[in-house]
Structures are given as C-alpha cells and as structure tokens.
Amino acid sequence: MISKVKKTKPHGVARVGTSPVGVEGSPLRNGTPPVGMDGLIVRAEGSSAPWAIKARDPLVRAGSSSARGESLPVQVVGASVAGLFTACLLARRGVAVDVLERTDRLEPMPRTLIVTNRMRQILGTLGEACVTNEIRNFELFTDGRVASVTLDQPDLVIERAALIRSLADSAQNFGANLVFGRRFQRLAGGGKGLTVQYENCEDGSQEERRTGAVVGGDGAASRVARAAGWPAQATASLIQAVVALPSDLAAHTVRVWFVPQDTPYFYWLIPCNEHEGVLGLIGEAGAEARVSLERFLARKGFAARRFEGGRVPIYSGWVNVEKRLGAGRVFLVGDAAAQVKVTTVGGVVTGLRGAVGVAESIVSGRGGELRGLRRELDAHLWVRRALHHFTQPDYSRLVDLLNAPARRALSRQSRDQALSVLWRLCWSEPRLFLLGLRGLLMRNGTPPVTPSRSREAAAVAVATPGD
C-alpha cells in the first residue's frame, strides 16, 4: 500500500560514514574550477585528476535557468562507480547534484577486478586507494600449450568496494548530496522538468523530487531504464573464488585457461597480492557456473576461501543513453546502459568513460566521448562474435599463432583500443585474421546468444575478467 506522498526539499545529504540516513542539509560548494579552452576534460590546478568538464560557457550549468529553464539539481540514481563518477564530474563543474541510493549506508559488496591502466589516466590519484596489485604478465593456457605476454603498461587489480567509497567521498567533497535509503519508484514528465518518486526505505513513505535531468546509474537491472521505456538487457553471472596463490605463480602474473567444453569464455586467476588471488569464470546461469568453477578448482588443487559474484550486463549493440520525457531528460550510464566490453564483460573503465560522456552531454550538449565509446564497444562485440564458438583446436591454433611480433603488439598496445590492437595483430600474423574470420562464419555473422566474459578477445588474446 502506497502511503501519502511526502514532498521533500530538493537537497538531501548523508555524509558517508558520518550522518544517519535521510538527513537533509545544504550542499557543500567548492566553487567552479577553471575551464580549459580545448578538449573534453582538463585537469584542475594542483590535481592529477582530470575532472573539470569543459562547457561552452563556464557560467552556464545544467539545471540553471539559463541552461535548462529551471534551478533544480540533477538526480543520479544509484551509488555505482559510473553513477558516482558522473556526480563527481557534474559537482566539480558546479552543477547541483543529488545521488539517491537504495541501501541505508554505503557498504558495497567486495569484488576483485582487473582493469587497464586507463583507469589511472581517467581518475588520476583518486583511484590509487583501490589498487591492490599491478599485473605485468599474462600466461595463456590451452590443451597443454602456453603463451606468455608481457605488458608495457601494467594492468591494475582493484577492489571495487574501495573505489566506490573513494568516489562517494570525492563526490561529496565537490558538493554532491548523497541520500541513502531511497528506492526509485517512477518518473513522469510535466511542466518544465521531471517528477521523480522514491520510497523511503526506513518508513515506507513516498517522496517526490523535481528535476530537469535524471541519470540512471542503478546497474544492469536498472529501474530508471524500465521506467523511461528502455528494453531489458541480457545479463550473465560472474563468480570467482578467493584462493591461496600457488607457489609457482608470481604476484604480477595472471593465468588464463581456455576450456571451451566448460565455458565459451575462460577461467582466470588474478593475484590480489603476494598471497591471495581470485579464480573465476562467467556463466549464463549462476548455479551452473558455480558447479563448473568448483570442478575446476578441484582439478587444479585449489581450495576456495570465500566466493564473490554478481550479475553483469551483456553488450549486444549500442544503447542510446538519453531520452526526453516532456521537458526533462533521462540518461543511463555504466551497467544500466550495458557499457561493458563483451569480450571481458568489464565495465569499470567503460563506465567511467560513459560518465564523462553523460556529464559532457548534460553540461554542454556534446557527445564526443560517447561516440568514441560506442566505436570501442562495437569493436569488442565483433571480436566476441568471432570467438564465441571456438573449439579447443581453435584456441590451440590461436596460441600457436602468437609469434614474437604478435606478442609484442599485445605488449605495446592498450587493450582499450581494440581496433588498433586487432590491426597490429593481423599485420604481425595474417593467419590470425583468417582464424577470426572462420569464427565469424561459424556464427553466420549473428551475435552470440550466450552471455560472455572474455578478456579482450581471440586475437587480442589477453583474456581476463575486467577492463
């Protein structure tokens, strides 16, 4: 039964780790940072984090009367990595922002992930607190064969929960309001903006908030997306076990096993530190993935200390991130927009890029970062299509074809640049192109129907769970 709607002030804040749920307060404002003349983002003076979004007019901000016809905060639904970084970017630019989160406190589930060095380029020092290890080498195993790849720029092993806490703290320091214990219910266009209804999870009452723009950062099962008319997206199960590292594995080396009879993707072992790592896989159904993982652990002689997991979206084509409802605007970011590499189902770096694109669109109406992100995600989709029905002999052939020039191409090139990596690989070893083409023909050009999570793909070869 829905209780009487209670209208609230536009700003509600709960400081992370200090204030109780639902405390109302005024926003903190650190002023508007300098805005560069060129480029999407510029670094604020004295900071290594590129957080200052460039606007056409540095005095015009989203939500202001001159920008959108009203003075209301942007509402970000969901304290996810992408949602919080969107709030950081907007608040750092001087935009009023409310972040509304369903849980009654910020206690994200721990999960070890691996991302490319591009996270450092995007976040600067902000992301350092979540880095637990650096990866320099990959070992790829299939059918008794092994290939090794050394990276010029290290990959980063991160703790997702620590990253979320760091982003939440920074968002508040820049002036964003975090309101906990608010479950998104519905939204409606009308007048000069949007009316958004939330449930107060503490007492069940209903609250209405007015805004000109809503950003759905509430994950793969986004309630904002459903309310605004986006179709549901496919998801897959990620499951991994925390295990002791074997004595023959260096702490800066990741191992990957291609076992297509178990999964069309792979198993990974990522060292978190010198003593522990995570061994896992992706599966369409969580129960089946758990069984496969436990069998693999037993075969390799590992004992699970604990398990981590979650549902991840599967990218099957670009999701337009903006819809208009009357005079209001609704955006999706991160997992809510399936901004994940379908070769890895890694969404941290791509979600951060999506946040930059959405903030850019809100502030200035531009979409350059989103166009680049779309090209990158589409390239990974084509690689996934080539890989999806590889057999054990195909993977063996792939490993055999990774000659010294091909491995060097993998070492030098960022895996965030899929098209460039593929071009260099095929130039180094043309038979890799023929192998990938064979994989595409096996699927008759259709996308995979089974959810996936590989590291960067067949020819890209360094498969791991992450970005």
Secondary structure, DSSP 8 states (H G I E B T S, - for coil): ----EEE--S-----TTTS-TT--------------SSSSEE--TT-SS--EE--SSTT--TTSHHHHSS---EEEE--SHHHHHHHHHHHHTT--EEEEESSSS------EEEE-THHHHHHGGGGGGGEEEEEEEEEEEETTEEEEEEEEEEEEEEEHHHHHHHHHHHHHHTT-EEEESEEEEEEEEETTEEEEEEEETTT--EEEEEESEEEE-S-TT-HHHHHHT-----EEEEEEEEEE--TTS-TTEEEEE--TTT-SS-EEEEESSSSEEEEEEEESSHHHHHHHHHHHHHHHT---SEEEEEEEE---S----EEEETTEEEEE-GGGGT-SBTTTTB-HHHHHHHHHHHHHHHHHS--HHHHHHHHHHHHHHHHHHHHTT--HHHHHHHHHH--HHHHHHHHHS-TT-HHHHHHHHHHH-HHHHHHHHHHHHHTTT---SS----SS-TTT----SB-
